[in-house]
Amino acid sequence: MAQPLVKKDDDRDDEAEYSPFLGIEKGAVLQEARVFNDPQLDPRRCSQVITKLLYLLNQGETFTKIEATEVFFAVTKLFQSRDIGLRRMVYLMIKELSPSADEVIIVTSSLMKDMNSKTDMYRANAIRVLCRITDGTLLTQIERYLKQAIVDKNPVVASAALVSGIHLLQTNPEIVKRWSNEVQEAVQSRAALVQFHALALLHQIRQNDRLAVSKLVTSLTRGTVRSPLAQCLLIRYTTQVIRESANNTQTGDRPFYDFLESCLRHKAEMVIFEAARAITELNGVTSRELTPAITVLQLFLSSSKPVLRFAAVRTLNKVAMTHPMAVTNCNIDMESLISDQNRSIATLAITTLLKTGNESSVDRLMKQITNFMSDIADEFKIVVVEAIRSLCLKFPLKYRSLMNFLSNILREEGGFEYKKAIVDSIVILIRDIPEAKESGLLHLCEFIEDCEFTYLSTQILHFLGIEGPKTSDPSKYIRYIYNRVHLENATVRAAAVSTLAKFGAVVDSLKPRIFVLLRRCLYDSDDEVRDRATLYLNTLGGDGTAVETDKDVKDFLFGALDIPLANLETSLKNYTPSEEPFDINSVPKEVKSQPLTEKKAPGKKPAGLGTPPSGPPSTEDAYEKLLSSIPEFSDFGKLFKSSAPVELTEAETEYAVNVVKHIFDSYVVFQYNCTNTIPEQLLENVVVIVDASDPEEFAEVASKPLRSLPYDSPGQTFVAFEKPEGVPAVGKFSNMLKFIVKEVDPSTGEAEEDGVEDEYQLEDLEVVAADYMMKVGVSNFRNAWESMGPDCERVDEYGLGPRESLAEAVSAVISLLGMQPCEGTEVVPNNSRSHTCLLSGVFIGNVKVLVRLQFGIDGPKEVAMKLAVRSEDENVSDMIHEIVASG
């Protein structure tokens, strides 16, 4: 008898998976729905038809208004049936159809009757449906019943009311907030789900009141929560309170830490894991605080449940990024997970080991990785690649085996993000490990021979153009580059032409052969490729014309564009073709961190907005035109920089004033943008009296008053100061707005002849060192740093004193210097104890400046900083150090 049974099971495995809803059509199902109108209802048949209707709705099928109405009215007739199963299907159908306001009335009475039924299943489902389909008006009528349901003895009914409250909080918050007492009572319930839902709703009601949330957490952490689900929620809310608490320090006692640690001894695994994860994610967590969490996660690694092993190893993987030494105790347990059947667990285990392992274990780990790389998804492969990159930088002597591994997986199948991660890793290894350059470049050359991603091909060609000419035998890369001209699309061909030109500019022995290849490119089908070939032949002298100097050629081919592309695009759009050629020096170099026109605050009159001459210009070009059109300032020379507007008045005051600081080599001009916000007044002879007695290096040389300032019509007044040329003079200026007030007749709009002198105190204005620095980014900081050379480099160390965090210290120094952060280095990773920040800019006098900042936490919250400055002028390098020392 056993044999046929086995055969039957085998046959069943071979069958295709069959869906009972396969091929059903809306029209046929709507026809079947007529059974709802039968005098003798068949509950089983009706349930089957509702199931089909629900399937169609969830598959994205749309019903017309008429169809939906017909189905809705037919379904309402099923309330006659006493069958509990059918009634539950009716509830689901009404929720899915979302009837309109006039249709809701039809079922409201039936649902309210069910809500007060003796059958608990009816009550719970009726509450859910009513709250889903009703508006605020009906809600007030049933509010009393909902409050009673929240404290009902039956947990199903109480949970239904609480979950409905969570949904209603989005649409009718005022009503739900009145239920606080009942929800508070439900939090003490013995039923696990009721306590969970009640805590979630209570937190949502109070979430905008930080003090109320803190009190809620304080009261509940004393041990009144029995439900594991609610305990997990409480841990999350506790973590939120810790994060937002002003007393949160990196050392010393941390509020609620004891509660999190006590949760590690809970009997429910989900609570233990939630607490362990919460501890590992605390800001500035110490090794002592981490130890108990790491211990329980280590126990989970040997659990028989895959989900626990996965959760533990994923959390340890994150901890290894910031505290690798804390995770080393788990290495033996994680090595056993490398052969885990679940590839996700195995991947996370091996990448964690790569972050925490020592040099001797690298080769053994690499062999184990190779065995399963083909079995895992791209997202996990990227994690492995990033871990290998970090490992190679940690142990540079192992670069051969790691580079070979990266080159092997580069040849395998994979998506764009995966291949990009591998290429980025090889590029970083080439830059940081000189010995890896030759082999790394060849691996990249082989990859572009069969690369399907245009972006990666162009990036690799660009990198080859920079690094290839510096190798011992540059000629071996030419074949790979020229092959791209024949075999690729136009974008890659154009990139290959540029790369060939770079080789020709740097390696004189290759120049004749490069000329031959570039001339062949002149016949390409794409105009961009032809134009580039023509340009580079002309620049390098391959067309017989006089060649530019070697320095000019290299600056052109390798130099970074020192103006933002957005600014160049704007200037080109504004350029009117004429006999006068476009001047690239006219493009503003400053990165616009915010628009110069101020965002209008609600209910506030704009302070000096509009087009010149009645308001501040929207670009630096317009500012320069405006200033040069004023005779008093026309001989000040070229404008170096204009600041963003600085508010000198509070919102909603009688007069709105902001100021723009215009910096010249020997002058500073303050442009005060004024707006009169009183309709019954006209201001005349408006001028700002500036007291410059504190900053002694400034001397007032000119001012331009504003003749008239009508209501809601912005205008400007200017004050100019002379200062020592090229010196970043700083100081604080006090400002007094003086004017003559004339009353305006509201009916005629005419002002009286006689006016009264008046004055209005403005906020103080500061000229700071950052005003003399333009934010100008560089595309490749390392190349720019090396090309500037060490001749004008100045290095010193500074103590920045106690700081809330490393991120706060980094932000403060960037603000002090007013420079442009490069390569995303302004972002400090969480829990980081050290950080490097790269800045670039142009100092007054058009002197390029590069800064490398290295921060570290020295003792409790004490931040130390090493500042290295390179510039085109050693005096400027010294000035940057003086700014930091005095700041």
Stockholm file with secondary structure:
# STOCKHOLM 1.0

chainA/1-887         MAQPLVKKDDDRDDEAEYSPFLGIEKGAVLQEARVFNDPQLDPRRCSQVITKLLYLLNQGETFTKIEATEVFFAVTKLFQSRDIGLRRMVYLMIKELSPSADEVIIVTSSLMKDMNSKTDMYRANAIRVLCRITDGTLLTQIERYLKQAIVDKNPVVASAALVSGIHLLQTNPEIVKRWSNEVQEAVQSRAALVQFHALALLHQIRQNDRLAVSKLVTSLTRGTVRSPLAQCLLIRYTTQVIRESANNTQTGDRPFYDFLESCLRHKAEMVIFEAARAITELNGVTSRELTPAITVLQLFLSSSKPVLRFAAVRTLNKVAMTHPMAVTNCNIDMESLISDQNRSIATLAITTLLKTGNESSVDRLMKQITNFMSDIADEFKIVVVEAIRSLCLKFPLKYRSLMNFLSNILREEGGFEYKKAIVDSIVILIRDIPEAKESGLLHLCEFIEDCEFTYLSTQILHFLGIEGPKTSDPSKYIRYIYNRVHLENATVRAAAVSTLAKFGAVVDSLKPRIFVLLRRCLYDSDDEVRDRATLYLNTLGGDGTAVETDKDVKDFLFGALDIPLANLETSLKNYTPSEEPFDINSVPKEVKSQPLTEKKAPGKKPAGLGTPPSGPPSTEDAYEKLLSSIPEFSDFGKLFKSSAPVELTEAETEYAVNVVKHIFDSYVVFQYNCTNTIPEQLLENVVVIVDASDPEEFAEVASKPLRSLPYDSPGQTFVAFEKPEGVPAVGKFSNMLKFIVKEVDPSTGEAEEDGVEDEYQLEDLEVVAADYMMKVGVSNFRNAWESMGPDCERVDEYGLGPRESLAEAVSAVISLLGMQPCEGTEVVPNNSRSHTCLLSGVFIGNVKVLVRLQFGIDGPKEVAMKLAVRSEDENVSDMIHEIVASG
#=GR chainA/1-887 SS CHHHHHHHHHHHHHSCCCCTTTTCCHHHHHHHGGGGGCSSCCHHHHHHHHHHHHHHHHTTCCCCHHHHHHHHHHHHGGGGCCCHHHHHHHHHHHHHHCCCHHHHHHHHHHHHHHHTCSCHHHHHHHHHHHHHHCCHHHHHHHHHHHHHHHTCSSHHHHHHHHHHHHHHTTTCHHHHHTTHHHHHHHHTCSSHHHHHHHHHHHHHHHTTCHHHHHHHHHHHTTTTCCCHHHHHHHHHHHHHHHHHCTTCCSSSCCTTHHHHHHHTTCSSHHHHHHHHHHHHTSTTCCHHHHHHHHHHHHHHHTCSCHHHHHHHHHHHHHHHHHCHHHHGGGHHHHHHHTTCSSHHHHHHHHHHHHHHCCGGGHHHHHHHHHHHGGGSCHHHHHHHHHHHHHHHHHSGGGHHHHHHHHHHHHTSCCCHHHHHHHHHHHHHHHHHCGGGHHHHHHHHHHHHTTCCCHHHHHHHHHHHHHHGGGSSCGGGGHHHHHHHHHHSCHHHHHHHHHHHHHHHHHCGGGHHHHHHHHHHHTTCSSHHHHHHHHHHHHHHTTTSSCCCCHHHHHHHHHSCCCSCHHHHHHHHHHCCCSSSCCCGGGSCCSCCSSCSSCCCCTTCCCSSCSSTTSSCCSSHHHHHHHHHTSGGGTTSCSCCEECCCEECSCTTCSEEEEEEEEECSSEEEEEEEEEECCTTEEEEEEEEEEECSSSTTCEEEEEECEEEECBTCCEEEEEEEECCTTCCCCEEEEEEEEEEEEEBCTTTCCBCSCCEEEEEECCCEEECGGGGEECCCCSCHHHHHHHHCSTTEEEEEEEEEECSCHHHHHHHHHHHHTCEECTTTTCCCTTCSEEEEEEEEEETTTEEEEEEEEEEECSSSEEEEEEEEEESSHHHHHHHHHHHHHC
#=GC SS_cons         CHHHHHHHHHHHHHSCCCCTTTTCCHHHHHHHGGGGGCSSCCHHHHHHHHHHHHHHHHTTCCCCHHHHHHHHHHHHGGGGCCCHHHHHHHHHHHHHHCCCHHHHHHHHHHHHHHHTCSCHHHHHHHHHHHHHHCCHHHHHHHHHHHHHHHTCSSHHHHHHHHHHHHHHTTTCHHHHHTTHHHHHHHHTCSSHHHHHHHHHHHHHHHTTCHHHHHHHHHHHTTTTCCCHHHHHHHHHHHHHHHHHCTTCCSSSCCTTHHHHHHHTTCSSHHHHHHHHHHHHTSTTCCHHHHHHHHHHHHHHHTCSCHHHHHHHHHHHHHHHHHCHHHHGGGHHHHHHHTTCSSHHHHHHHHHHHHHHCCGGGHHHHHHHHHHHGGGSCHHHHHHHHHHHHHHHHHSGGGHHHHHHHHHHHHTSCCCHHHHHHHHHHHHHHHHHCGGGHHHHHHHHHHHHTTCCCHHHHHHHHHHHHHHGGGSSCGGGGHHHHHHHHHHSCHHHHHHHHHHHHHHHHHCGGGHHHHHHHHHHHTTCSSHHHHHHHHHHHHHHTTTSSCCCCHHHHHHHHHSCCCSCHHHHHHHHHHCCCSSSCCCGGGSCCSCCSSCSSCCCCTTCCCSSCSSTTSSCCSSHHHHHHHHHTSGGGTTSCSCCEECCCEECSCTTCSEEEEEEEEECSSEEEEEEEEEECCTTEEEEEEEEEEECSSSTTCEEEEEECEEEECBTCCEEEEEEEECCTTCCCCEEEEEEEEEEEEEBCTTTCCBCSCCEEEEEECCCEEECGGGGEECCCCSCHHHHHHHHCSTTEEEEEEEEEECSCHHHHHHHHHHHHTCEECTTTTCCCTTCSEEEEEEEEEETTTEEEEEEEEEEECSSSEEEEEEEEEESSHHHHHHHHHHHHHC
//
